[in-house]
Amino acid sequence: MRLAVTGATGFVGGAVCRAATAAGWAVTAFGRRATADGRDLGGAAYRSWDIGAAKLADPPEVDAVVHCAASATDTGVAAEVWRTNLLGTHHVLVSFPDCRIVHVSSASVYDPFRPTVRAKEHEAPVSRYLNAYAAAKAAAERLVLAVGDHPVVLRPHAVYGTGDTTLLPRLLENVRAGRLLVPGNGRVLVSMTAVTALARACLLAAAGPAAGVFNIADSEPVPIDWALRGLLASAGVSVRPAYVPAALLAPVARVFPKGRLNRYVISQFAVERTLDITAAVDRLGYRPGPTVFPARS
Ligand SMILES: NC(=O)c1ccc[n+]([C@@H]2O[C@H](COP(=O)([O-])OP(=O)(O)OC[C@H]3O[C@@H](n4cnc5c(N)ncnc54)[C@H](OP(=O)(O)O)[C@@H]3O)[C@@H](O)[C@H]2O)c1
């Protein structure tokens, strides 16, 4: 199997490269930066490509592309987020017109104004979002499904594991005097996704034949307080989550729309965010494990 991976210098793309090379696949890894450490890519060949700038002039011949590259931030400059996440996805599609596209999307495409309760794939995209990241991920999904050749869209939520660039660093950044302020009450359920399981799902999707949209998460949701304590403990930090009712934080979020406790963050932590993964299990052959900390390697 010949595979191209975008976003290979990132958390998810690196895990996909390592899983694919371990399976004996021939992998071309793409990132934006000029160079990358081959060990992080499982020894895959590396090429630099800014997907927002243009299509690839000389794409390698591959059977499938796992498209992980994205501006993965809820507070980024909107123009840059749209450039990478939508225009960049267009450039990926036109660079590889004749092969299977596995688009790594996000559970952020579900309605941020309502709890996500064992959501099924048809419940998203919706017409309203709280930030450019979610809106651009939704637009990119629509594009991939409209023009891709047997495309697969994967929607993970709260990805954790070795090399995490997003969730754990963000939590650690927000620790003050041994406390982490968290919107809500800590009792709501959340679907977490081990990065190794997501990488396996990407390979299953790349190998085919199933096409369509699939939620990807660990086998069962967990209470968010349990997840936060586990994540922080696995990083070796002693931190106590301190819960603040969402109603008290809402006025602050209105004044500071890009602050640490913005409306998107409140929407992610204060209400249930769980995914139904039946479609991935039944049609992709995805076999998730439970959420454990530290994450399985
Ligand atoms: N982490 C999560 O919890 C989570 C949850 C749901 C969905 N996702 C999705 O999973 C995918 C991967 O996320 P991640 O956590 O691995 O993010 P990440 O660690 O920040 O990696 C982002 C990757 O995208 C590349 N990239 C960014 N802008 C680019 C551009 N203009 N041209 C080419 N490459 C560019 C980066 O390359 P350089 O580093 O070389 O600049 C990097 O390889 C994203 O699509 C994200 O939406 C992640």
The ligand as an SDF file (V2000), in Angstrom:
LIG
                    3D

 48 52  0  0  0  0  0  0  0  0999 V2000
   -5.7530   16.8790   18.6350 N   0  0  0  0  0  0  0  0  0  0  0  0
   -7.0610   16.7520   18.8140 C   0  0  0  0  0  0  0  0  0  0  0  0
   -7.5640   16.6590   19.9580 O   0  0  0  0  0  0  0  0  0  0  0  0
   -7.9800   16.6820   17.6090 C   0  0  0  0  0  0  0  0  0  0  0  0
   -9.3540   16.4570   17.8450 C   0  0  0  0  0  0  0  0  0  0  0  0
  -10.2060   16.3800   16.7550 C   0  0  0  0  0  0  0  0  0  0  0  0
   -9.7080   16.5240   15.4790 C   0  0  0  0  0  0  0  0  0  0  0  0
   -8.3880   16.7610   15.2870 N   0  0  0  0  0  0  0  0  0  0  0  0
   -7.9190   16.9240   13.8990 C   0  0  0  0  0  0  0  0  0  0  0  0
   -6.7860   16.1140   13.7090 O   0  0  0  0  0  0  0  0  0  0  0  0
   -5.9310   16.7070   12.7180 C   0  0  0  0  0  0  0  0  0  0  0  0
   -4.5250   16.7710   13.2380 C   0  0  0  0  0  0  0  0  0  0  0  0
   -4.5030   17.5560   14.4190 O   0  0  0  0  0  0  0  0  0  0  0  0
   -3.2310   17.5300   15.3770 P   0  0  0  0  0  0  0  0  0  0  0  0
   -3.7490   17.4840   16.7660 O   0  0  0  0  0  0  0  0  0  0  0  0
   -2.2690   16.5060   14.9030 O   0  0  0  0  0  0  0  0  0  0  0  0
   -2.6460   18.9920   15.1000 O   0  0  0  0  0  0  0  0  0  0  0  0
   -1.1230   19.4760   15.1240 P   0  0  0  0  0  0  0  0  0  0  0  0
   -0.2850   18.6210   16.0180 O   0  0  0  0  0  0  0  0  0  0  0  0
   -1.1900   20.9370   15.3860 O   0  0  0  0  0  0  0  0  0  0  0  0
   -0.6120   19.2180   13.6420 O   0  0  0  0  0  0  0  0  0  0  0  0
   -1.0330   20.0290   12.5930 C   0  0  0  0  0  0  0  0  0  0  0  0
   -0.2850   19.5960   11.3530 C   0  0  0  0  0  0  0  0  0  0  0  0
   -0.7690   20.3520   10.2460 O   0  0  0  0  0  0  0  0  0  0  0  0
    0.3450   20.9170    9.5690 C   0  0  0  0  0  0  0  0  0  0  0  0
   -0.0450   22.1910    8.9690 N   0  0  0  0  0  0  0  0  0  0  0  0
   -0.6070   23.2740    9.5530 C   0  0  0  0  0  0  0  0  0  0  0  0
   -0.7810   24.2500    8.6530 N   0  0  0  0  0  0  0  0  0  0  0  0
   -0.3240   23.7710    7.4540 C   0  0  0  0  0  0  0  0  0  0  0  0
   -0.2140   24.2810    6.1540 C   0  0  0  0  0  0  0  0  0  0  0  0
   -0.6310   25.5310    5.8410 N   0  0  0  0  0  0  0  0  0  0  0  0
    0.3330   23.5070    5.1900 N   0  0  0  0  0  0  0  0  0  0  0  0
    0.7450   22.2400    5.4660 C   0  0  0  0  0  0  0  0  0  0  0  0
    0.6830   21.6830    6.6790 N   0  0  0  0  0  0  0  0  0  0  0  0
    0.1520   22.4600    7.6660 C   0  0  0  0  0  0  0  0  0  0  0  0
    1.3930   21.1090   10.6140 C   0  0  0  0  0  0  0  0  0  0  0  0
    2.6600   21.2080    9.9680 O   0  0  0  0  0  0  0  0  0  0  0  0
    3.9110   21.9770   10.6570 P   0  0  0  0  0  0  0  0  0  0  0  0
    3.9040   21.5490   12.1030 O   0  0  0  0  0  0  0  0  0  0  0  0
    5.0940   21.4550    9.8900 O   0  0  0  0  0  0  0  0  0  0  0  0
    3.6450   23.4420   10.5210 O   0  0  0  0  0  0  0  0  0  0  0  0
    1.2360   19.8220   11.4110 C   0  0  0  0  0  0  0  0  0  0  0  0
    1.8910   18.7680   10.7730 O   0  0  0  0  0  0  0  0  0  0  0  0
   -6.5370   18.0700   12.4080 C   0  0  0  0  0  0  0  0  0  0  0  0
   -7.2580   17.9940   11.2050 O   0  0  0  0  0  0  0  0  0  0  0  0
   -7.4740   18.3340   13.5640 C   0  0  0  0  0  0  0  0  0  0  0  0
   -8.5590   19.1360   13.1380 O   0  0  0  0  0  0  0  0  0  0  0  0
   -7.5020   16.8340   16.3190 C   0  0  0  0  0  0  0  0  0  0  0  0
  1  2  1  0
  2  3  2  0
  2  4  1  0
  4  5  1  0
  4 48  2  0
  5  6  2  0
  6  7  1  0
  7  8  2  0
  8  9  1  0
  8 48  1  0
  9 10  1  0
  9 46  1  0
 10 11  1  0
 11 12  1  0
 11 44  1  0
 12 13  1  0
 13 14  1  0
 14 15  2  0
 14 16  1  0
 14 17  1  0
 17 18  1  0
 18 19  2  0
 18 20  1  0
 18 21  1  0
 21 22  1  0
 22 23  1  0
 23 24  1  0
 23 42  1  0
 24 25  1  0
 25 26  1  0
 25 36  1  0
 26 27  1  0
 26 35  1  0
 27 28  2  0
 28 29  1  0
 29 30  1  0
 29 35  2  0
 30 31  1  0
 30 32  2  0
 32 33  1  0
 33 34  2  0
 34 35  1  0
 36 37  1  0
 36 42  1  0
 37 38  1  0
 38 39  2  0
 38 40  1  0
 38 41  1  0
 42 43  1  0
 44 45  1  0
 44 46  1  0
 46 47  1  0
M  CHG  2   8   1  16  -1
M  END
$$$$
